[in-house]
Structures are given as structure tokens and as C-alpha cells.
Amino acid sequence: MGSTHSLIAAQILPEDAAEALLVGRVWSKAVDGPCPVLVRNGRLLDLSLLSATVSSLLEIEDIAARLKSESGLAELGSLDDFLSGEAGELLAPVDLQAIKAAGVTFADSMLERVIEEQAKGDASRARDIRTRLAPVLGDSLRGVVAGSEQAARVKSLLQDMNLWSQYLEVGIGPDAEIFTKAQPMSAVGCGAHVGIHPISEWNNPEPEVVLVLRSTGEIVGATLGNDVNLRDVEGRSALLLGKAKDNNASCSVGPFIRLFDGAFSLEDLGRVRVSLLVEGKDGFVMTGESPMEAISRKPADLARQLINRNHQYPDGAVLFLGTMFAPVKDRRGAGQGFTHEIGDRVEIATPKLGRLINWVERSDACPEWTFGTTALIRNLASRGLLDKV
């Protein structure tokens, strides 16, 4: 578990942490197992006796109001104690929930997906293709509402120009691309390594806002995520999406779930700006900032396409909303665009949700994922907590 890099609480908490209702998950050395926690005044309060999993915790009616009034919770230690490794480790703030993702929901990333497809996964061809397509596709896609009459007119125009793509179909067509990003329990948390499959030479972080949903489909909060992507693998064939997306440690979520309450709502989430910072051991720095307001599909619409009468998730789900970024800054040479190097520090941030910070490693060098659902059940049974699930 975890990495050798250190963080402190002030680096990762939201700017209004004193007012924010934050739920997370830690591995506690004291109990030798995972615990849902409430963050209060920099301390982590154990929620295990209320609910032994984050999944079941969020199924409690009026959970935000319940947690605000909850008293007498046992302290596990300070957030700094867990970030230093002294008391344990910060985990992804989800457990049994399905980990889903929506793709191609922002105009710039739509364009880059078409470029990947045209380049057949060859980064050296991307610049020329971008130069040719950007003036046409970029202007056509910005401001288009997915599934609208305007989108249908744009589709007809681009088909006439032989520029239509499977990525544009899900980007501005009526049906969103929603796929399984990772298995329940497999996501890593803030401070951990994120994994790049060793076959990839063209890849990037995908900083995203992540919705948190109950089994009913109600959106109860949000967090941040890194939907690490292998551009060369997916560019070779869209049928390689699973290999491009679901690898050891390739999904990062955190640092905490911010529950919706009087201080933060779904409407507020729609106005956040998400920043990306990549710092390499080679001195390379890449920054960017994008607004959620530029999304082509409303988060509530994506949630309805995820959970409905045709798709149920009895343990709830989290939904990556798609990346706003299309990193193109040259790193290995002119026209090569961006790709990760081992040791990169990746920071995804927005003031209301905090900072998700990870370091890049090869997926086969990251700690293996071994603590799955069976291990969780056994651990909770040994701690007498099965009746709290």
C-alpha cells in the first residue's frame, strides 16, 4: 500500500475544510483494517460503528444531517498521522461502489480522442493531424449541447466532410459513453502511486470531477479522480479501452468525498474550476485549468444514464465525469506531445474538493491489489462488524 512520498493535511484539504462535510476511508494500524472516517477539525473520527463501509454509510437517509449531529465518535488520530504513515494510510474514499466513467464529455478532449483515432496510437503523427482538424472540429464542438438539434446539425455537417467519428457519436450524440473504469476496492487514494502499463509510450493523466451516487441514483456528493489513460493503446483500437483504462493502480480517487449540504451543492459543483499540475523529475512542468461549466452533458443527465431501470448498482456507484484536459505540451521532442515519465508528481485540485496528489510508477511496480471484497468481509467479520454493513 501507499508510497514513500509525504504529504500534510494542509496540502490536500478543501479551502473551507472547517465547513466542509468530508467522508473518507483509511487503513488503521490500530484495528488492522479499513475504516470509514469523518474529517473534523483535522481529526479522523471512526464511523465503523455507524456503518462499516462507505457504500452502506451513504445509503443512510439524510446522511449529511446525521453526520453533522453525530457525537461521541472515536478518534483514530489526526489526518497528518495517516499521511505520515504513523497511524495508517489514507485510502480511496470508496469501497464496494461500482467505479464507472463517462468519456468524451468536453470539447477539447473530444478533439484529442479523434486525433488518437486518426493517429492509430502513433504520437508522432498527432501534431499534423491536430493542425488539420482543430480549426474544423474545435470550432464545431465548442458550446454544443449533447443530444440537441444543434448537435444533430453538426453531425450531419461533419459526416459530409468525412470527419465523423465514434468519439463524436458519444461526445455530442444522445447516448453518453459510460464504461467501467475499475473494479470495486481497486482504486488508490491520495498519496499513492498511480500506474502506467509498461507497454505504453503515450499516456496522460485525466483529471476529473467524480460524482458519488447512492443505489437509488441520488447524487450525494463529489470527489476528485485521475482516470489514467494510455493514449497509444486506445488509439490503436477503441476495443482496447479496457487495457487502456483498467490496470493496476491506474484509478485514483480522493482525497475525500464532500457530501452535499447547505454549504455545497450540485449547483456549486457545476461551477468549480479544476486545475492540473504535473511536475517531473526531469524538471518538466505542465499546468492547466478548466471549468466544469464547459461540460457537454449535465452531471445529473450522466447520472441518469448510469443508474436507471435498465442499470442498477445496489452498492451505489461513483462516476468520473470526463476530463476537461487534453495535454499536448511537447515533452520528449517536437510534435511528440505529452507523456508521463516515472516519478511524475500529479496534482488535481479545486478549492471546494481539495487536492488529489499521486506519483507515477509502472503498473507492475506499484503494490499489487490484493485486498478485495472477500478480504473485506473476512476483516470485518474478525472485528465483529458484519452487522454494520
N, C-alpha and C positions, 0 to 999 in steps of 0.2 A: 504494500500500500504506500501511496504518497511519494514524495520526492525529497531531495536533500536541500531544496531551496526554502528560505524562511520568509514569512510574511508577518505583519502585525495587523491587529483589528482595524486600526485607523485607515489602512490601505484598502480594505475591502467593504466596509460598511457603507450604507447609503448616507448622503449628506445630512438627512434628517432622521438618523437612526433612533434618536430618543423618542420620536413619534411613530416610527415605522413598526408594524406588526410583522415580525420576521420569524419564520419557522425553518429549521434546518435539521441536519442529521449528522451525528458524529459516531465515531468508534471510540468508546470509552474504555480505557485500560482498567478502570476501577471495577466495571462489571463484565469486562471481556466480551463486549458485543456492541451492536449498533443501538443508538437511542435517538428518537425524535426529540428535538430541543426547541425551546422558545428563547429568543435572544432578548435579554432585558438588561439595560444598563451595562452592557459589555460582559454580562454573565450568561452562561448557558444553563437553562433550567430544564430538568429532565421531565419529558412528557410521557414516559413509558407507562406509567400507571393510569394515565388517561387514555392512551392508545399506543400500542407497541410498534405500530408502523405509521409512516406519514400518510400512506394510502388510506388507512382506516380513520386516521385523525381528521382528514379533510372531508370525510363522509358525515361527520357530526354536524347536525343542523346548527346554523348560526355560530360556526366555529370561531369566527373573528371576535364576536361579542363574548363568547365563552372564554377565550384565551385572555382577553383584556381583563376579565374579572377573576381569573383563576389565581388563587393564592396558595401558599404553603407548598409550592413545588420545590423539590430537592435540587440543590445546585450541584452541577457536575464540575464546575470550575469556570475560569474566565475563557473568553474566546482566544485570548493570547496564549493561554495554557495549551489549547488544542492546536493552534497554528504553529507553536514551537515544538509540538510533539510530546510535551511533558505529560499531558493528561490523556492524550489520544490523538485523533486525527479528524479533520473536517472531511465529511463525505459529501457526495451529491445529495441534495435535499429531497430526493425522491427514492422510492424503493420498489413497490410492486406495480406502480403505474406503467402502462404502455408508453414507450418513448417513440413518438411519431414526429414527422417533419413535413412541412409544406415547402414545395420548391418553386422557384421562378416567380416570386411574388413582387419583385422590384424591377423597374425598367433596366437599370444598368446590369443587374445580374442576368436578366433575360438575354440581353445582347451578348454577354460573355458566354452564356450557355450555347447560343447559336454559333459563336466563334469556335468554341470547343468542338462542336459537332462538325463544322466545316473543316477544322484543322485536323480531325481524326486523331486527337490526342497529341499532336506534334506542336510543342510550344514555339518552335522556330517559325512556324507559319502564321502564328496568331496576329502579329503586328500588321502584316499585309492585309489579312482578312478584316481586321478591325478597321483599318483605314478605308477599306472599300464599303463595309457595311454600316459603320457608325453613323455617317451622315443620313442614311436612309432609315435604318431601324431605330436609331436613337431618337430622332425627331418624331417617328411614327408612334413610339411606345409610351413616351412620357405623358402622364396625365390620363391615359386610357383606363377606364374602369372595366375590370374583367367582366365578361359576360354581357356587356352593354351593346346597344345598337352601334355605337361608335366603334367598339371592338370588332364587331362583325364587318363593318366597312373597311377597317384597317386590314383584317384578314383577307378580304377579297382583293384589296389593292396589292398586298404582299404576295398573294398567290399569283396574280397576274405578272408580277416581277420575278417569279420563281424564287422568292425569298422566304416562303412559309416553312415552318419547322415544327417538329413535335414539341419543342420547348415553348414556342409561341402559342401552340394549342393550349397548353396547360397554363401559360402565363396570362393570356387575355381571353381565353375561351371560357365557356360556362362552368367547366369542371376543373377544380384545383388538382394539382399533383400533391397527393398525401401518401407518404411512404413510411415504412418502419425504419427509423434511424438506428436503433439499438435495442437489445433485449432488456427487459426489466432487471434491475440490480446491476447492470453492467456499466453505467455512466460513472465517470470520475468527477471529483469535486475540485473546488478551488485549491490551488497549491500543488496539485498533482501533475504528473507528466501527461501530455496528450500524444497519441501515437500516429505516426505516418508509416504506412505499409512500405517495406523496403523496395518494392518493385517500382515505386512512384518517383519520377523526376520532375513532376509539375503538379504542385498542390498548393493549397492555401487554407487559412482559417476562414470560417464562415460565422462571423459574429451575429447573433440573433437574439431577439426577444422570444421568450418561451412562455406560452400560456399554461396554466395549471388548471385542470378540469376535474370535477367530481364525476362519478359514474353517470349522473343524470345529464351531463353535458354542461352544467353550470360552471362558468369560469370563476374561480375563487381567488386567483392571484396570478403572479407572474414572477419570472426569474430570468437569468441570462443563460445563453448556451453557446458553445462552439461546435458547430456541425462540420468538423474537419472533413475536407473534401480532396479527393485525388482527381485533378482535372484531366490528366492524361488517361487514366483508366476509364472514367465516364465518357471522355471524348472519343475513345475508340468505339464504344457502343453503349447506348443507354441501357442495354440489358445487363451491363456490368455495374449498375447502380449499387447493388448490394456490396460488391467488392470495393467500390469506391467510397462507400459510406460506413459500413459496419465492420470495423476492425478493432483489435484490442486497444482500449483506451482512446478510441477516436471520437468519443462523445463526452463532452464536458458540460456540466450543469451547475449553476450556483451563482454567488455563494449561498444565498438563502432564497426561499420563497417569500415574497412580500404579499401578504393577504390583502384583499380589497377591504377597505373600511372607510370611515369618514375622511381620512387623511389621504387616501389614494384609491383611485377607481379605474375602471376600464377606460373611461374617457381620458383620464390623466395619462394612462399608458399609451394611448394613441398619439400623444403629443411629445413623447420623450425623444431625445436625440441620443443615438448610440455611437460611441467612439471606439476606434480600434487603434492599438499601438503594438507594433512588432519591433522588438529590439534584438538584434543578432549579436553573437559573439564576435562576428566579423566587423562590427561597427555599423552595420546596415540598420536603418531606422525607417519604418513606414507608419504613417498616421492617416487617419481619416475620420470623418464624422458624417452621419446621415440621419435624417429624420424618419420616424415611423410614419409620419403623415404621407410619405411618398409611396406607401404600400398600395398595390393594385387591388387587393381584396381586403375587406374589413376583417379584423380578427374574429369578430363574432360570426361572420359568414364562414370563415375557415373552421371554426369550432363546430358549426352546424354540419359542415361537410364531413367532419371527423366522427362525431357521435350523433347518431340518429337511429331510426327504426331499423336501418339496414346494417348498422355498425354499433355494437355495444362493447363497452370496456368496463366490466364490473369492478375493477380495482382502480378506476379512474385513468387519466392519461395526461401526459404533458405534450405540448405541440409547439415545435420550433416554427416560427412564423416566416422563415425565409430570410436570406441575407440581403442586406442593403449594399454590400460592398462587392466590388469586382477588382481585386488588387492587380494592378498592371505595371507597377513600378519595376523597372528592369533591375535584376539583381546579379545574375550570372553572366550577363552580356547584353549588348544592344539587341532589342527585339525579343529577348527571352522572357520578359515579364517577370512576375514574382513567383518564387517558390520557397518553401521552407528549407532551413538548414537546421541540423541538430543543435540543440541548445537555445533556440529562439525563445524569447520571453514574449508571451502573447497576453495582452490585457484588453478585455472587453468591458466597457463601462457605460453607465448612465447614472446621473446623480440619485435618482429615486430607487434604483435597484442595487447600487454598489458596483464593485469591480470583481470580475471573474478573471483570475490570473493563473496561467499554466505555462509550463515549459515543454518544448518539443523534443521528442525522442522517437526512435524507431519503435513501431508497434511490437516487434519481437524482443525489444529490450525493456519495454515497460513491464511492470509487475503483471503476471497473469491474473485474469479474472477467475477466481475460484469460489467466491462467496455468493452463491446463487440462492434461489428460493428454498431449496432443500436445506441448505446450510442455515438460512434464516430461521426456518421452522424449528430445526434442532436447537439452535441457540436460544430462541425464545422459550422453548419447552424446558431447557435446562435452567432458565431463570424464572420459571413459573409464570410466564406472561402470555401463554397461548390464549387465555380468556380475554386478553386485552386487544386482540386483533379484530 
